[in-house]
Amino acid sequence: MYDFEKKRLPIGIESFEEIRTDEYYYVDKSAFIRDLLRRRDKVNLFTRPRRFGKTLNMDMLRCFFQIGGDRALFDGLDIAEEKGLCERYMGKFPVISISLKGVSGLDYQTARALMCLTIGREAMKFYDLLESKRLTDADKKIYRQLIQVDSTGQSVYAMSDITLMGSLHTLSELLEKHYGSRVIILIDEYDVPLAKANEQGYYDQMIVLIRNMFEQALKTNSSLQFAVLTGCLRVSKESIFTGLNNLLVFSITDPECDSYFGFTDDEVKEMLEYYELSEKYDLIKEWYDGYCFGDTDVYCPWDVISYVNKLLVKRNWQPQNYWANTSSNEVLKRLLKEATSGTRDEIERLIAGEPVWKQINEELTYKELYDSIENVWSVLFVTGYLTQQGESEGKMRRLVIPNREIHDIFMTQIRSWMQEKAREDRERLRAFCEAFREANGEAVQRIFTEYLSETVSVRDTAVRKELKENFYHGFLLGLLRFKEDWKVLSNREGGQGYADIVIEIFAEKTGIVIEVKYAENGDLEAGCREALEQIERKGYVGWPGLAGMGRVIKCGIACHIKNCKAVFEEGQ
């Protein structure tokens, strides 16, 4: 039962002020401010995978630096111990803070309108500039160009290309004049517009816009105190940071500020102790830990918070895959689609818990992401599907799947890709399904083995038997659902347990019960016998949907890496 005396968990809340004032649990990352100020350059870029707290940290920076901010938000936090830094920097700067997360569109004009909306909304926060005694009439006229409403209705704010490209620089100059202090610029998710543009085919237009905006705001801006940007990828300097020599990059391989994005082991233990869930530590570590940023091992905070929140309602709630639901997993799909036999072997090693060595290029343009299979490996690394294990050797890194959650994503995507590949040959797939109706073990074995030999298999190392069986079970289930006139059910209760797959063929009053086993020692015959004995012992044919069937077929299937065997029996 939920304990209402405990602080709430901030699911999806990215406002630092809201978390600090509305009784939410907060993992103190305020020391990030101290280390940023000590290590920073003029322009600072932090690259991390999605859902690792980038946006919340950026809002914390805004709350700390901005003029008129609430100093009480930082009471009791680590940064409050740094008296000198707080005295010098807290509440002393005008801050421009924008997120480009929402700048996407099916075409350039839509994306451009969204960029105008983002800039216009931020400029509107400084509406008192129109009353400023420090600004000239000309200055105020320039400011009005940033907040001018579009009378055509095609956008909210109407800005010419020149106005939009110079908007951050212009607003910086006006704010410095008004406040008498240089400006801090915060740009969250800076690379999202480029990713969306690359997907939709207007990349070259978006590059021109972003490059000009950034060059004016970050390179030739005397009103700039410093800037902080966050994103998933470190886009190459030649792409949008041309000539920007004052850029300091903090990537996932850099030890500086490495513990401020993601939860450390101690932070997770402290959270679990606070909510009296310490017994869940090993499970949470298995599912959501394993990322290596710089010299620090971290958990994905989105996953930990989401799962702990569920545990507060139901203590025996099983871990879920929360991270996968925040992305299309396109990069992993691309790896599988373009995989050679050598790449498939490497994927098999990864899902078996073994490492692969790859040369990683952390500085790519979005246009280059899928130019080669090697670039895809680099994207998998920087976006969090893979992590570094141990020391690197130059650009060569020892890559592994970080945790159970990402392993599940790999297994799910591999299975989907295998099923999609199998559907390309509809005649073979139709023959495979018919072999079950005909109880033809030899045909099932031959075709299923063909599928396994052409795709990715599960090896005999770190993967638990239960997960291996789930993998082959899911692959088989997807293939059998090719038959639209069959009712194909999974994990249906019958007798004293749950059958893996039950098929009801109403037109022929035929039912099929299938149990899948993984033969750890390669003894497929014994695996099939075990499967059939389980069907018999647990009475799976007692599934109510089979009651009216004139014919019931029992099938035991055993798999081992790329081999399988199928044995059929008929009768109740």
Sequence and secondary structure as in RCSB ss.txt:
>XXXX:A:sequence
MYDFEKKRLPIGIESFEEIRTDEYYYVDKSAFIRDLLRRRDKVNLFTRPRRFGKTLNMDMLRCFFQIGGDRALFD
GLDIAEEKGLCERYMGKFPVISISLKGVSGLDYQTARALMCLTIGREAMKFYDLLESKRLTDADKKIYRQLIQVD
STGQSVYAMSDITLMGSLHTLSELLEKHYGSRVIILIDEYDVPLAKANEQGYYDQMIVLIRNMFEQALKTNSSLQ
FAVLTGCLRVSKESIFTGLNNLLVFSITDPECDSYFGFTDDEVKEMLEYYELSEKYDLIKEWYDGYCFGDTDVYC
PWDVISYVNKLLVKRNWQPQNYWANTSSNEVLKRLLKEATSGTRDEIERLIAGEPVWKQINEELTYKELYDSIEN
VWSVLFVTGYLTQQGESEGKMRRLVIPNREIHDIFMTQIRSWMQEKAREDRERLRAFCEAFREANGEAVQRIFTE
YLSETVSVRDTAVRKELKENFYHGFLLGLLRFKEDWKVLSNREGGQGYADIVIEIFAEKTGIVIEVKYAENGDLE
AGCREALEQIERKGYVGWPGLAGMGRVIKCGIACHIKNCKAVFEEGQ
>XXXX:A:secstr
   TTS B  TT   HHHHHHTTB     THHHHHHHHH  SEEEEE  TTSSHHHHHHHHHHHHBTT  GGGGT
TSGGGG HHHHHHHTT B EEEEE TT   SSHHHHHHHHHHHHHHHHHTTGGGGG SSS HHHHHHHHHHH B 
TTSS SB   HHHHHTHHHHHHHHHHHHHSS EEEEEESTTHHHHHHHHHT HHHHHHHHHHHHIIIIIS TTEE
EEEEEESSEE HHHH TT TTEEEE TT  TTTTSSSB HHHHHHHHHHTT GGGHHHHHHHH  EEETTEEEB 
HHHHHHHHHHHTT TT      SGGGS  HHHHHHHHT  HHHHHHHHHHHTT  EEEE   EE GGGTTSSHHH
HHHHHHHTTSSEE S  BTTEEEEE  SHHHHHHHHHHHHHHHHHHHTTSHHHHHHHHHHHHTT HHHHHHHHHH
HHHHS    SSSS HHHHHHHHHHHHHHHHTT TTSEEEEEEEETTEEEEEEEEEGGGTEEEEEEEEE TTS HH
HHHHHHHHHHHHTTGGG GGGTT SEEEEEEEEEETTEEEEEEEE  
